[in-house]
Amino acid sequence: MTTENSQGRERWSSYSGFIFASIGSAVGIGNIWRFPYIVGTNGGGAFLVTYLIVVFSFGLAFMILELAVGRYHKTSVVSALQRIRKRFRLIGFVMVGVTLAIVSYYMVVLGWIISYFAITILDLNLSFDQFTGSMYPVVAFLAIVGLNYFVIRSGIKNGVEKLSKYGVLLLIAIIIPLTVIGLTLPGAEPGIEFYLTPDYSKAFLPEVWSVAIGQAFFSLSVGMGVLVTYGSYLQEERRSVLKSSLIIIVADILIAFMAGLMIFSMVFASEMDPAHGTSLVFRVMPAIFSNIEYGMFAAALFFLLLFLAGITSSISMFQMPVSALEDAFKLDRNRATLVITIAALAAGIPSALSYSSVDLKIFETAVFDLVDRWFGTYGIALAAALFTVAVTWFMDRKQLMEQINAHSPVRFPGWTLSVVRFALPALIIATVLSQILQL
Ligand code: PHE
């Protein structure tokens, strides 16, 4: 049984519920795993400046657009785009497909994380290769999909909002002491220097900007229609989308920044190699924790932190296609959740198997990496570019600007839209081209 009647869509129980859910979506594995490593390898403090510029210009503009479209149309992405032009529903379906592909492999990583939490607590001696070579990742993936299914089925208020609120609060309660532990370790200082000392030789390289843009979009959860979906459950309260976006963005940046302090102080205190890239979390961090006092406890907290960050993001990506089905095909929530769960399972199992003993590969590349490249990079860019064009070129200009400026402390003049119309799609295309050329 769903709680809403035919005209009454579900709603967040409060504005703060919406803010917690959106922060939960933005703060994810991207903040704690990817951000520190990207800052470290792209010029440290100088990259931070580039990143802040990108986030507060294009990232902010995109977030405002998504929230405004969702709140104005009060419906999720397929049906919202369809209202602009009938055939734009196709763009909505592209966005649904991209989000489904991404959430499916995101849940594989979440499976690794929850397994590492268990491995730490049970004190099992298992290397990363032994672990991924076993069938545990598949079992863990199924468990994560099951968890997402139950949360989404419980609805916006009782599922998504509750989980996000407690998840985000607990995450903050964990990341602060872990950062303090890191900073107070003997030998942490060079780590902070490595993280923050600007290397301006990199600041003007186009590839550094393209990395910053990719990371900013992924970290802010924009480009996939997730925030259109969250915005569509907002009431007509007297809040501005600008203010909401700023709150979400500042929280996202602060947590990513803290994660960097925590990780680099720990890596340097243990004299490990900071340029370990993506294996940092599963190979290097466990080794580091085994060297510090109460390391097992800290390790368990660290994996719990990653899990909380990730689950509140995966829920948001899972909710997006579920809402799309509900709104576009008038399916009830239970049925829509079931359909998307089956689709996510089908899409995720190959990724879950790609590092396991089955060693699933297509053309010599692990399926996981293929999905990451094709959907995580190009798919998001395609979805984001199509969405911006549909909204900024074809949605009624007056309605869009009114929605953006409603209750806002500052009013965006009409010409800002004219700039965004050209700048956002051009920027997204330039980013993808620069990444393709580097291959
Ligand atoms: N922002 C999340 C992270 O940093 C990932 C995400 C992207 C979630 C897009 C929802 C939509 O990990």
Boltz pocket constraint, residues with backbone or C-beta under 6 A from the ligand:
constraints:
  - pocket:
      binder: B
      contacts: [[A, 25], [A, 26], [A, 27], [A, 28], [A, 29], [A, 30], [A, 31], [A, 217], [A, 218], [A, 219], [A, 220], [A, 221], [A, 222], [A, 224], [A, 226], [A, 309], [A, 313], [A, 314], [A, 316], [A, 317]]
      max_distance: 6.0
